[in-house]
Amino acid sequence: MPQTIIGCDLSRDWLDVYALPEGKAYRVANTQAAIAGWLASLEPHTLVVFEATSGCDRGLLAALPEAHIPYVRVNPGHARSFARAIGVLAKTDRVDARVLARMGQTLAPKATTPRSPERVRLADLLRRRNQLVEMRKAEKVRRHDAGQPDILAGIERTIAFFTQDIELIDQQIADLIAQSPELSEQARLLRSVPGIGPTVLATLLAELPELGTRCRRSIASLAGVAPHARESGTRRGKRSIWGGRRKVREALYMAALTAMRRIPQLAALRERMQAAAKAPKTIVIAVARQLLVILNAMMREKQPIRLA
């Protein structure tokens, strides 16, 4: 019996669904009860394919692991490129659901690793922390043109409020990691690496659960630090990175700035690339990719980094 592939286009109010090979289209309310009832009606060998849609997929992401149904959460840009490749130019919710089902049937992508409830909460805490940090940054800029002492005092109170909330979230993140045996063990290994501070550590734990389970090329692609060739005939274009998980890529970039000064093999890589007159940003990205390879091996072997 062929596997049932379900394409699912999400919005805040409903899920547009298209099932292959039967070619059946229908709509499911985007509520916890409706999603649970729908998933209970599916066959065990079903694969659900949907885009990484911020916020709208929260209920579906929580319900799929509970129903033991595998799923693939695809990059929206990849889905749109696939639609153009098969000649689908229209874009509606129902058309997108059909394209996603075709994409799952044609490409047979590897199922996404579900995140544990602890990792989901960790990601939520990090998202809120980043929001507070950005708002505090904006208030700090406004101090310079406050104009009046009372306005400046109000800005300072707002900054202090944001700082207090950030410190509270930092403590919640630390407590969450400490209370989870899996996260605390991974955190112990990651803390042994120069450049992996608390925020980078939490980002890797929350946003890259595949760390230690994929090959070096696959994990680099997931994180968006794998260089992609641009070649045609005799032309050799400049390689560049794109796609992947932006939050992970940004965290690795920041970690690489410290790691390439304190980890001998990364320092040697930086020196070789500097001698070859590579651009500074290119060097940092290369170091970030090699750092990720090291972290992936550490998680797989459950061994801390060796700096000697």
Backbone bond lengths (Angstrom), bond angles and torsions (degrees), N, CA, C in turn:
res aa  C-N    CA-C-N  psi(-1)  N-CA   C-N-CA  omega(-1)  CA-C   N-CA-C  phi
1 M - - - 1.460 - - 1.525 109.89 -
2 P 1.359 119.40 127.17 1.461 121.06 -177.89 1.519 111.16 -66.91
3 Q 1.335 115.68 149.03 1.455 120.14 -179.88 1.522 110.40 -68.26
4 T 1.313 116.70 139.39 1.457 121.23 175.33 1.525 108.62 -81.79
5 I 1.327 116.76 125.43 1.458 122.99 178.01 1.519 107.46 -111.72
6 I 1.297 116.60 125.03 1.463 121.17 -179.00 1.524 109.28 -115.58
7 G 1.325 115.27 120.71 1.456 121.11 171.83 1.513 108.64 -90.00
8 C 1.320 116.87 137.63 1.457 120.59 -173.18 1.530 109.40 -136.03
9 D 1.323 116.09 114.21 1.468 120.83 175.95 1.524 108.23 -100.03
10 L 1.332 116.50 126.27 1.459 120.66 -171.17 1.523 112.60 -105.48
11 S 1.312 114.67 143.62 1.453 122.00 168.17 1.523 106.70 -137.51
12 R 1.316 117.86 177.66 1.459 119.95 -176.62 1.529 112.51 -66.32
13 D 1.340 117.16 -28.94 1.463 119.91 -174.19 1.518 114.42 -99.54
14 W 1.326 118.42 -28.77 1.462 119.96 -176.36 1.522 112.03 -155.31
15 L 1.346 114.02 170.62 1.455 123.01 175.82 1.523 107.07 -117.26
16 D 1.324 116.26 122.04 1.466 120.21 171.58 1.515 107.67 -87.58
17 V 1.333 116.44 126.36 1.455 122.48 -171.07 1.527 110.26 -121.01
18 Y 1.344 115.45 139.53 1.474 121.06 174.80 1.522 107.33 -136.61
19 A 1.328 116.86 123.96 1.460 122.54 -175.12 1.526 111.18 -109.59
20 L 1.325 115.38 133.25 1.465 123.02 173.70 1.533 108.13 -117.47
21 P 1.335 119.74 146.85 1.472 125.89 12.41 1.526 114.88 -88.70
22 E 1.330 120.21 -2.43 1.465 119.96 -174.26 1.524 113.77 -72.80
23 G 1.351 118.07 -17.59 1.452 120.52 177.87 1.516 113.49 71.04
24 K 1.311 117.31 33.69 1.462 121.89 -177.15 1.531 110.07 -97.04
25 A 1.331 116.53 132.34 1.463 121.97 178.84 1.525 109.46 -117.41
26 Y 1.320 116.26 138.14 1.458 120.26 176.99 1.528 109.07 -160.23
27 R 1.322 116.35 178.04 1.464 121.63 -175.11 1.525 109.76 -128.44
28 V 1.353 115.88 140.21 1.461 122.93 179.81 1.523 108.19 -124.63
29 A 1.335 117.03 134.37 1.465 120.37 177.30 1.520 110.40 -63.11
30 N 1.316 116.43 140.16 1.468 121.35 -179.40 1.530 109.87 -85.53
31 T 1.323 114.25 64.89 1.465 121.88 175.66 1.519 108.47 -128.13
32 Q 1.307 116.12 157.62 1.462 120.49 -177.39 1.522 111.80 -59.33
33 A 1.336 117.19 -44.40 1.464 120.82 -177.35 1.526 110.98 -67.67
34 A 1.334 117.34 -44.20 1.466 120.43 -178.04 1.523 111.64 -65.87
35 I 1.328 116.72 -41.08 1.470 120.48 179.72 1.523 110.47 -65.50
36 A 1.338 116.56 -43.01 1.471 120.24 179.53 1.520 110.99 -61.84
37 G 1.325 117.02 -42.55 1.457 120.50 178.69 1.514 112.42 -65.25
38 W 1.325 116.42 -39.80 1.468 120.54 178.85 1.526 111.04 -65.30
39 L 1.330 117.36 -46.72 1.462 120.23 -178.89 1.522 111.84 -63.80
40 A 1.335 116.63 -33.48 1.469 119.93 178.62 1.524 112.06 -65.56
41 S 1.325 116.94 -22.40 1.461 120.44 -178.92 1.521 113.21 -86.70
42 L 1.358 117.48 -7.36 1.461 120.70 -175.65 1.521 111.57 -84.81
43 E 1.335 114.93 154.44 1.459 120.94 175.80 1.529 109.73 -72.17
44 P 1.347 118.50 151.47 1.471 121.14 -177.04 1.529 113.91 -61.36
45 H 1.342 117.59 -28.22 1.463 119.74 -175.91 1.527 112.89 -89.06
46 T 1.326 116.90 14.78 1.462 121.77 -179.28 1.532 111.02 -75.03
47 L 1.339 116.20 144.14 1.460 122.87 173.04 1.525 108.11 -119.98
48 V 1.326 117.44 126.87 1.463 122.50 -179.62 1.526 108.80 -103.18
49 V 1.333 116.15 129.76 1.460 122.19 -178.72 1.522 108.82 -119.05
50 F 1.331 117.53 126.77 1.460 120.92 178.77 1.521 109.70 -150.51
51 E 1.317 115.56 163.20 1.459 121.01 -179.10 1.515 111.03 -83.25
52 A 1.330 114.84 155.06 1.464 120.69 175.80 1.522 107.94 -77.06
53 T 1.334 115.74 87.75 1.453 122.59 -176.92 1.517 108.94 -104.11
54 S 1.321 116.60 112.46 1.467 120.80 -173.64 1.526 111.42 -58.98
55 G 1.329 115.52 125.18 1.457 120.76 175.12 1.505 114.20 86.96
56 C 1.332 117.97 -48.88 1.467 121.58 -175.36 1.528 112.53 -68.39
57 D 1.308 118.28 -23.68 1.466 120.36 -175.51 1.527 113.32 -97.42
58 R 1.321 117.19 7.67 1.462 120.18 -175.31 1.532 112.01 -59.86
59 G 1.353 117.31 -47.65 1.461 120.90 -178.92 1.517 112.08 -64.48
60 L 1.329 116.72 -41.92 1.455 121.03 -179.80 1.526 110.90 -66.67
61 L 1.328 117.15 -41.46 1.465 120.75 179.17 1.525 112.04 -62.12
62 A 1.331 116.70 -35.17 1.458 120.02 179.34 1.525 111.86 -74.94
63 A 1.342 116.54 -34.08 1.468 120.44 -173.71 1.523 113.19 -82.14
64 L 1.321 118.66 -32.30 1.467 120.90 -175.13 1.528 113.15 -61.15
65 P 1.342 119.82 -49.08 1.474 118.42 178.15 1.528 112.71 -62.48
66 E 1.327 117.27 -35.86 1.458 120.01 179.17 1.526 111.54 -64.43
67 A 1.350 115.96 -32.93 1.463 120.58 178.90 1.528 112.14 -87.11
68 H 1.345 116.66 -2.00 1.478 122.64 179.78 1.530 111.66 59.44
69 I 1.323 115.65 40.78 1.464 121.38 178.68 1.528 108.39 -111.94
70 P 1.332 118.25 121.98 1.465 120.43 179.68 1.529 111.63 -68.02
71 Y 1.314 115.58 152.69 1.458 119.67 -178.24 1.517 109.95 -147.42
72 V 1.336 114.66 161.72 1.464 121.82 175.64 1.521 107.37 -127.34
73 R 1.309 115.74 122.39 1.473 121.86 178.95 1.533 106.73 -103.15
74 V 1.320 116.74 105.44 1.458 121.27 -169.27 1.524 111.58 -98.93
75 N 1.314 115.31 155.57 1.457 122.33 174.95 1.527 109.17 -68.08
76 P 1.350 119.33 128.20 1.466 120.67 -179.52 1.530 113.48 -56.72
77 G 1.336 116.63 -34.95 1.467 119.33 178.06 1.514 112.00 -65.65
78 H 1.333 117.13 -38.44 1.462 120.84 177.54 1.529 110.74 -65.51
79 A 1.333 116.02 -39.93 1.470 119.68 179.06 1.521 111.10 -64.05
80 R 1.334 116.98 -40.35 1.467 119.98 -179.74 1.529 110.48 -68.59
81 S 1.322 116.78 -38.72 1.468 119.52 177.51 1.522 110.96 -63.91
82 F 1.336 117.20 -38.52 1.468 120.64 177.40 1.519 110.32 -64.13
83 A 1.340 116.75 -40.59 1.470 120.26 179.17 1.525 110.45 -60.11
84 R 1.314 117.26 -45.58 1.470 119.91 178.42 1.520 111.15 -64.48
85 A 1.337 116.96 -36.97 1.466 120.98 -178.64 1.530 111.95 -63.86
86 I 1.340 117.50 -31.75 1.471 119.83 179.57 1.528 111.57 -97.55
87 G 1.339 115.99 11.35 1.459 120.40 173.86 1.510 115.79 82.73
88 V 1.334 118.10 17.56 1.466 121.26 178.35 1.528 108.50 -96.60
89 L 1.325 116.40 108.95 1.459 121.24 -178.21 1.524 112.06 -100.70
90 A 1.343 116.76 -25.43 1.466 120.03 178.71 1.521 109.73 -68.07
91 K 1.332 115.08 153.14 1.469 119.45 178.78 1.523 109.40 -139.05
92 T 1.330 115.24 100.97 1.452 122.20 171.08 1.524 107.25 -132.83
93 D 1.311 116.57 170.80 1.467 119.18 -178.84 1.528 111.20 -60.42
94 R 1.320 117.01 -44.08 1.467 120.31 -178.55 1.523 111.46 -69.78
95 V 1.323 116.68 -38.68 1.464 119.80 177.17 1.526 109.88 -64.18
96 D 1.326 117.18 -43.02 1.465 120.73 179.77 1.525 111.20 -61.83
97 A 1.339 117.36 -39.31 1.473 120.38 178.38 1.527 110.37 -62.67
98 R 1.323 116.53 -41.09 1.468 120.40 179.56 1.530 110.75 -66.65
99 V 1.331 116.75 -40.51 1.466 120.83 178.57 1.532 110.42 -62.52
100 L 1.331 116.93 -42.10 1.463 120.55 -179.62 1.528 111.27 -64.51
101 A 1.334 116.56 -38.03 1.468 119.68 176.99 1.529 110.17 -65.18
102 R 1.339 116.60 -43.05 1.471 120.44 177.63 1.520 110.92 -62.89
103 M 1.319 116.06 -38.63 1.463 120.95 179.75 1.527 110.38 -62.68
104 G 1.334 116.89 -44.81 1.453 120.30 178.08 1.509 112.60 -65.01
105 Q 1.329 117.09 -37.98 1.460 121.70 -179.32 1.526 111.53 -71.24
106 T 1.335 116.89 -39.00 1.463 121.22 -174.61 1.521 112.70 -80.55
107 L 1.326 116.17 -45.16 1.464 120.19 -172.88 1.520 113.95 -92.26
108 A 1.332 117.43 -16.13 1.470 122.25 -178.35 1.530 111.16 46.40
109 P 1.327 118.41 58.25 1.468 120.61 -177.37 1.520 111.98 -68.38
110 K 1.322 115.04 155.69 1.460 120.56 178.88 1.523 110.14 -72.29
111 A 1.324 116.36 137.29 1.455 121.00 -178.26 1.528 110.68 -60.28
112 T 1.330 116.15 142.65 1.455 122.46 177.85 1.523 110.15 -70.90
113 T 1.326 116.04 140.21 1.463 120.17 176.24 1.530 109.11 -74.98
114 P 1.324 119.12 119.27 1.474 120.01 -179.37 1.523 111.23 -65.05
115 R 1.322 115.16 143.99 1.456 119.46 175.53 1.525 109.25 -88.56
116 S 1.319 115.89 140.75 1.455 121.01 177.34 1.528 109.26 -69.88
117 P 1.348 118.24 160.70 1.473 120.09 177.26 1.529 112.39 -56.02
118 E 1.347 116.70 -34.59 1.466 119.35 178.98 1.526 111.16 -65.02
119 R 1.331 116.89 -39.66 1.466 119.80 179.29 1.528 111.17 -69.84
120 V 1.327 116.57 -35.50 1.469 119.97 177.32 1.527 110.13 -63.65
121 R 1.333 116.21 -46.09 1.478 119.27 178.52 1.527 110.64 -64.43
122 L 1.308 116.54 -38.52 1.461 120.30 178.39 1.524 110.26 -61.15
123 A 1.320 116.96 -43.21 1.469 120.96 178.40 1.529 111.17 -63.61
124 D 1.335 117.20 -39.19 1.466 120.80 178.20 1.527 111.00 -64.04
125 L 1.326 116.12 -42.97 1.462 120.09 178.70 1.527 111.21 -63.70
126 L 1.324 116.34 -40.95 1.468 120.15 179.19 1.523 111.46 -65.25
127 R 1.337 116.14 -40.63 1.462 119.44 179.22 1.534 110.37 -61.47
128 R 1.339 116.42 -44.28 1.462 119.31 178.45 1.528 111.05 -66.02
129 R 1.319 117.44 -38.29 1.467 120.24 177.83 1.519 110.99 -60.74
130 N 1.325 116.41 -44.51 1.468 120.20 179.60 1.525 111.30 -62.52
131 Q 1.341 117.02 -37.91 1.462 120.28 177.33 1.527 111.10 -62.17
132 L 1.334 116.05 -44.90 1.464 120.34 -179.96 1.525 111.54 -65.13
133 V 1.334 116.50 -39.89 1.464 120.32 178.90 1.527 110.53 -62.15
134 E 1.337 117.37 -42.02 1.467 120.81 179.72 1.523 110.75 -66.41
135 M 1.340 117.59 -40.09 1.469 119.78 179.00 1.520 110.92 -67.57
136 R 1.327 117.04 -38.12 1.465 119.94 177.02 1.521 110.77 -65.15
137 K 1.320 116.30 -39.93 1.465 120.28 178.72 1.526 111.00 -60.57
138 A 1.343 115.99 -42.87 1.463 120.08 179.13 1.528 111.26 -63.22
139 E 1.332 117.20 -40.93 1.468 120.43 178.83 1.522 111.36 -65.71
140 K 1.328 117.50 -37.20 1.462 120.06 178.54 1.523 111.04 -63.56
141 V 1.320 116.98 -36.40 1.463 120.40 177.08 1.530 110.06 -65.82
142 R 1.327 117.22 -37.73 1.473 121.57 -176.95 1.527 112.32 -70.15
143 R 1.339 117.61 -16.74 1.473 119.18 178.69 1.519 112.23 -59.96
144 H 1.342 116.20 -31.60 1.463 120.50 -172.09 1.528 113.02 -73.03
145 D 1.328 117.74 -20.93 1.464 118.96 178.44 1.535 111.33 -127.02
146 A 1.345 115.60 34.87 1.464 119.78 -179.78 1.522 110.98 -62.47
147 G 1.344 116.58 -38.88 1.465 119.72 175.51 1.513 114.35 87.03
148 Q 1.335 117.85 -45.66 1.457 121.55 -175.78 1.525 110.23 -124.26
149 P 1.331 117.53 144.93 1.477 120.33 -179.32 1.525 113.28 -58.54
150 D 1.341 117.04 -39.20 1.464 118.40 -178.82 1.524 111.58 -68.57
151 I 1.350 117.15 -33.95 1.466 120.76 176.56 1.521 109.89 -67.75
152 L 1.332 115.65 -42.45 1.469 119.92 177.97 1.526 110.86 -61.29
153 A 1.318 116.54 -41.27 1.466 119.93 179.20 1.531 110.76 -62.79
154 G 1.333 116.74 -38.07 1.464 120.38 177.31 1.517 111.94 -65.26
155 I 1.327 115.33 -40.09 1.466 119.45 177.72 1.523 110.49 -63.70
156 E 1.319 116.77 -42.12 1.466 120.70 179.49 1.526 111.12 -63.06
157 R 1.333 116.77 -37.62 1.468 119.80 177.38 1.526 110.89 -65.01
158 T 1.326 116.15 -39.49 1.472 120.71 178.90 1.525 110.86 -65.47
159 I 1.336 116.02 -42.00 1.469 120.32 177.75 1.524 110.22 -61.83
160 A 1.330 116.16 -43.25 1.460 120.14 179.59 1.527 111.12 -63.53
161 F 1.336 116.49 -37.29 1.463 120.55 178.21 1.524 110.84 -64.01
162 F 1.345 115.92 -46.03 1.463 119.84 178.96 1.530 110.64 -62.92
163 T 1.329 116.85 -41.53 1.461 120.72 179.83 1.524 110.95 -61.49
164 Q 1.320 116.45 -42.18 1.467 120.47 178.77 1.517 111.23 -62.80
165 D 1.331 116.80 -42.25 1.466 120.41 178.87 1.526 111.69 -66.47
166 I 1.333 117.30 -38.61 1.466 121.15 178.39 1.525 110.08 -63.19
167 E 1.327 116.58 -43.26 1.468 120.28 178.65 1.525 111.24 -63.52
168 L 1.336 117.00 -37.31 1.463 120.97 177.72 1.524 110.77 -64.00
169 I 1.344 116.71 -43.95 1.467 120.47 179.22 1.526 110.63 -66.37
170 D 1.333 117.02 -39.12 1.472 119.68 176.84 1.531 110.68 -57.50
171 Q 1.333 117.05 -40.32 1.458 120.55 179.21 1.527 110.85 -68.78
172 Q 1.341 116.76 -39.19 1.456 120.18 177.52 1.528 111.22 -63.23
173 I 1.334 116.56 -39.41 1.464 120.90 177.66 1.528 110.35 -63.69
174 A 1.334 116.36 -46.37 1.470 120.38 179.64 1.523 111.41 -61.31
175 D 1.341 116.75 -41.71 1.465 120.65 179.48 1.522 111.32 -65.70
176 L 1.326 116.43 -41.60 1.462 120.92 -179.50 1.528 110.77 -61.74
177 I 1.317 117.01 -44.54 1.466 120.89 179.48 1.527 110.40 -65.42
178 A 1.332 116.47 -42.49 1.469 120.17 -178.10 1.523 112.29 -65.44
179 Q 1.321 117.77 -31.39 1.469 121.68 -176.40 1.520 113.58 -83.96
180 S 1.330 117.45 -11.53 1.461 121.23 179.72 1.532 109.58 -102.14
181 P 1.327 118.64 117.53 1.476 119.82 179.61 1.533 112.78 -56.82
182 E 1.329 116.64 -42.12 1.465 120.00 -178.73 1.519 111.20 -66.22
183 L 1.335 117.18 -49.15 1.457 120.81 -177.86 1.530 111.37 -67.18
184 S 1.325 117.33 -39.12 1.463 119.33 -178.53 1.524 111.57 -66.29
185 E 1.339 117.76 -35.57 1.460 120.83 178.08 1.529 110.66 -68.44
186 Q 1.332 116.81 -43.90 1.459 119.57 177.55 1.521 111.34 -66.01
187 A 1.334 116.29 -38.11 1.459 119.96 178.81 1.531 110.68 -63.74
188 R 1.324 117.50 -37.97 1.471 121.26 178.58 1.524 110.48 -58.89
189 L 1.326 116.76 -42.78 1.460 120.36 178.96 1.523 111.67 -68.71
190 L 1.322 116.83 -43.18 1.462 120.53 -177.27 1.529 111.58 -66.49
191 R 1.336 117.09 -34.32 1.473 120.15 -179.15 1.528 112.05 -66.38
192 S 1.320 117.38 -17.50 1.465 120.01 179.64 1.526 112.01 -76.77
193 V 1.329 117.30 -6.97 1.464 121.84 -175.62 1.525 110.21 -98.66
194 P 1.334 119.26 121.79 1.464 121.21 175.53 1.533 110.71 -57.93
195 G 1.326 116.19 134.25 1.458 120.60 -179.79 1.519 113.77 100.20
196 I 1.335 116.66 -16.69 1.467 120.09 179.37 1.527 107.96 -92.60
197 G 1.322 115.89 90.54 1.451 121.43 177.04 1.519 111.30 -86.21
198 P 1.344 117.92 -177.32 1.465 121.13 -175.85 1.523 114.62 -58.02
199 T 1.337 117.92 -42.01 1.463 119.98 -177.29 1.524 111.39 -72.43
200 V 1.326 117.15 -43.06 1.471 120.41 177.34 1.521 109.77 -63.09
201 L 1.318 116.88 -42.47 1.465 121.79 179.36 1.531 110.29 -58.94
202 A 1.333 116.65 -49.25 1.466 120.34 -179.05 1.522 111.31 -63.58
203 T 1.326 117.21 -36.77 1.470 120.48 179.11 1.516 111.40 -64.64
204 L 1.315 117.34 -44.10 1.466 120.86 179.20 1.525 111.08 -64.06
205 L 1.326 117.04 -41.22 1.469 120.66 179.65 1.522 111.09 -65.61
206 A 1.325 116.94 -39.83 1.466 120.66 -174.94 1.521 112.51 -80.58
207 E 1.331 117.12 -41.10 1.461 120.85 -168.60 1.525 114.85 -102.16
208 L 1.341 118.06 -9.18 1.459 119.81 -177.89 1.533 110.51 -133.66
209 P 1.346 117.06 66.21 1.474 119.22 -179.70 1.523 112.72 -66.17
210 E 1.350 117.51 -16.16 1.466 120.91 179.77 1.521 113.17 -76.07
211 L 1.333 117.52 -6.31 1.462 120.80 -177.70 1.525 110.61 -56.89
212 G 1.328 115.83 123.94 1.458 121.50 -178.52 1.508 114.55 93.43
213 T 1.342 117.56 -4.57 1.468 120.93 -178.18 1.525 112.75 -116.03
214 R 1.318 118.31 -7.19 1.462 121.96 -178.11 1.523 110.51 -116.26
215 C 1.332 115.81 163.38 1.463 120.26 174.38 1.529 109.19 -73.56
216 R 1.304 116.83 168.24 1.466 121.57 -174.90 1.525 112.27 -62.42
217 R 1.323 118.35 -36.78 1.464 120.46 179.74 1.513 111.29 -70.91
218 S 1.336 115.77 -42.21 1.460 120.07 -178.74 1.525 111.55 -65.55
219 I 1.328 117.70 -43.16 1.458 120.07 -177.95 1.523 110.68 -69.04
220 A 1.336 117.57 -34.14 1.465 120.64 177.05 1.517 111.03 -66.71
221 S 1.331 116.62 -37.67 1.461 120.78 177.89 1.525 111.09 -67.36
222 L 1.334 116.84 -41.09 1.464 120.47 178.46 1.523 111.11 -60.77
223 A 1.326 116.15 -39.32 1.458 120.70 -177.30 1.526 112.71 -82.30
224 G 1.326 117.27 -10.20 1.457 120.12 179.38 1.512 114.43 77.50
225 V 1.342 117.68 26.91 1.465 120.67 177.71 1.523 111.76 -116.67
226 A 1.332 117.20 15.51 1.467 120.90 177.14 1.527 109.05 -90.48
227 P 1.340 118.58 125.37 1.472 120.07 179.33 1.526 110.86 -72.51
228 H 1.331 116.46 138.02 1.460 121.83 179.68 1.532 109.41 -110.16
229 A 1.324 114.67 131.22 1.465 120.42 -177.32 1.528 111.21 -72.98
230 R 1.342 115.92 151.21 1.462 123.68 173.79 1.532 107.20 -131.64
231 E 1.322 115.70 85.54 1.458 121.23 -174.71 1.523 110.29 -129.20
232 S 1.315 115.60 145.67 1.457 121.76 176.50 1.524 108.48 -157.62
233 G 1.338 116.53 119.17 1.456 120.02 -177.32 1.514 110.46 61.40
234 T 1.327 115.40 -124.23 1.468 119.80 178.64 1.523 112.15 -90.30
235 R 1.310 116.49 -5.24 1.466 119.71 -178.96 1.523 110.33 -77.79
236 R 1.305 115.69 133.99 1.455 122.31 176.82 1.527 108.42 -122.88
237 G 1.313 116.08 94.62 1.450 120.81 -178.24 1.517 112.50 -76.10
238 K 1.311 115.04 169.21 1.460 120.67 179.88 1.525 109.89 -74.39
239 R 1.323 116.94 129.68 1.461 120.70 177.95 1.527 109.54 -72.98
240 S 1.326 115.28 146.38 1.453 119.48 -179.85 1.522 109.91 -146.52
241 I 1.336 115.37 161.94 1.459 120.18 177.58 1.518 108.76 -100.26
242 W 1.330 116.26 148.29 1.462 121.22 173.59 1.526 108.13 -162.74
243 G 1.322 114.86 162.47 1.461 119.19 -179.42 1.516 111.04 75.61
244 G 1.308 116.07 -164.78 1.452 121.18 -179.62 1.519 112.28 77.95
245 R 1.306 115.83 -170.70 1.460 122.50 -175.14 1.524 109.78 -95.83
246 R 1.310 114.97 109.75 1.460 121.08 -172.30 1.527 112.71 -57.93
247 K 1.318 117.67 -43.64 1.468 120.28 -177.94 1.527 111.30 -62.14
248 V 1.330 116.31 -39.62 1.466 119.94 179.09 1.521 109.90 -67.83
249 R 1.331 116.28 -43.71 1.461 120.10 -179.67 1.536 111.20 -60.53
250 E 1.327 116.94 -43.72 1.463 120.15 179.73 1.528 111.28 -64.96
251 A 1.332 116.81 -39.30 1.468 120.15 178.83 1.522 110.88 -64.86
252 L 1.338 117.07 -42.91 1.462 120.78 179.41 1.523 111.50 -65.23
253 Y 1.327 116.40 -36.34 1.465 120.77 179.19 1.532 110.06 -61.19
254 M 1.348 116.12 -46.51 1.457 119.76 179.85 1.531 111.25 -65.79
255 A 1.336 116.65 -40.33 1.463 120.03 178.97 1.522 111.40 -64.31
256 A 1.333 116.76 -35.66 1.459 120.97 -177.02 1.528 111.90 -64.70
257 L 1.325 117.73 -30.11 1.467 120.93 -178.92 1.523 111.52 -61.05
258 T 1.329 116.59 -35.42 1.465 120.83 176.69 1.525 111.37 -87.43
259 A 1.327 116.00 -42.29 1.470 120.35 -174.99 1.524 112.35 -60.87
260 M 1.333 118.24 -34.69 1.464 119.08 -176.21 1.525 112.18 -74.86
261 R 1.323 117.18 -6.96 1.466 120.27 174.22 1.531 111.88 -99.25
262 R 1.338 117.14 -20.46 1.472 119.07 -171.13 1.528 114.49 -118.62
263 I 1.323 118.06 -12.36 1.460 120.79 176.77 1.528 107.72 -104.73
264 P 1.332 118.75 116.86 1.474 121.56 -171.96 1.525 114.55 -52.18
265 Q 1.328 118.04 -46.56 1.463 118.61 -176.34 1.520 112.01 -68.22
266 L 1.331 117.42 -30.00 1.463 120.02 176.65 1.526 110.86 -77.25
267 A 1.320 116.25 -34.20 1.469 119.58 174.85 1.521 110.47 -63.61
268 A 1.331 116.36 -39.47 1.473 120.35 178.41 1.526 110.57 -65.69
269 L 1.332 116.69 -39.43 1.469 120.69 177.30 1.522 110.09 -62.33
270 R 1.325 117.31 -44.46 1.468 120.42 178.36 1.522 111.33 -60.21
271 E 1.328 117.17 -43.56 1.467 120.68 -178.64 1.520 111.54 -64.75
272 R 1.338 117.03 -40.09 1.467 119.77 178.30 1.524 111.05 -63.80
273 M 1.300 116.73 -40.92 1.466 120.16 -178.78 1.524 111.18 -72.62
274 Q 1.326 117.20 -35.22 1.467 119.61 174.87 1.515 110.94 -64.09
275 A 1.342 116.74 -40.61 1.467 120.90 178.23 1.521 111.27 -63.69
276 A 1.341 115.94 -28.59 1.469 120.43 178.49 1.526 111.81 -88.55
277 A 1.334 117.21 8.35 1.466 123.85 176.30 1.536 112.55 62.87
278 K 1.312 116.19 36.58 1.458 120.10 176.22 1.529 109.85 -76.10
279 A 1.318 116.84 151.74 1.458 122.06 179.71 1.527 110.33 -66.35
280 P 1.337 117.74 146.18 1.474 120.15 -178.60 1.524 113.27 -54.89
281 K 1.320 117.42 -43.55 1.473 119.27 -179.35 1.525 110.98 -65.10
282 T 1.316 116.97 -37.54 1.460 121.13 177.85 1.525 110.33 -61.99
283 I 1.334 115.95 -39.08 1.463 120.55 179.62 1.526 110.44 -65.26
284 V 1.330 116.72 -44.34 1.472 119.82 -178.43 1.527 110.54 -63.65
285 I 1.338 117.15 -41.18 1.467 120.45 179.32 1.526 110.47 -64.06
286 A 1.336 116.83 -41.93 1.467 120.07 178.38 1.520 110.85 -63.17
287 V 1.328 116.56 -40.51 1.467 120.55 177.97 1.527 110.02 -66.04
288 A 1.331 116.83 -40.94 1.467 120.75 179.22 1.527 110.71 -61.15
289 R 1.319 116.42 -40.69 1.467 119.78 178.69 1.529 110.62 -65.04
290 Q 1.330 117.26 -45.14 1.463 119.87 179.86 1.530 111.07 -67.15
291 L 1.325 116.95 -34.73 1.465 120.63 175.25 1.525 110.14 -61.62
292 L 1.339 117.05 -42.86 1.464 120.89 178.71 1.528 110.69 -62.69
293 V 1.321 117.33 -39.62 1.466 120.95 177.23 1.526 110.38 -60.22
294 I 1.337 116.54 -41.63 1.465 121.00 178.03 1.524 110.67 -63.83
295 L 1.332 116.65 -46.18 1.471 120.92 179.75 1.527 111.13 -62.24
296 N 1.321 116.21 -39.25 1.462 120.63 179.96 1.529 110.96 -63.54
297 A 1.330 116.14 -42.83 1.472 120.44 177.88 1.526 111.14 -66.24
298 M 1.328 116.58 -38.81 1.462 120.14 177.97 1.522 111.56 -61.16
299 M 1.333 116.57 -44.84 1.465 120.50 -178.89 1.528 110.72 -67.10
300 R 1.336 116.04 -37.18 1.463 119.95 -179.16 1.532 111.03 -67.94
301 E 1.335 116.14 -42.65 1.457 120.80 -176.92 1.524 113.23 -90.96
302 K 1.348 116.13 -8.44 1.468 122.08 -178.36 1.523 111.77 55.67
303 Q 1.328 114.71 44.60 1.461 121.74 -179.88 1.524 109.26 -129.46
304 P 1.346 118.99 138.64 1.469 120.83 177.28 1.518 111.20 -68.41
305 I 1.309 115.16 165.95 1.458 119.90 -178.47 1.527 110.96 -68.41
306 R 1.332 115.80 148.12 1.463 122.40 175.52 1.518 107.32 -107.35
307 L 1.328 117.27 115.30 1.452 121.36 -174.96 1.529 112.23 -92.81
308 A 1.306 118.29 -13.14 1.476 120.86 -178.23 1.517 110.37 -74.99
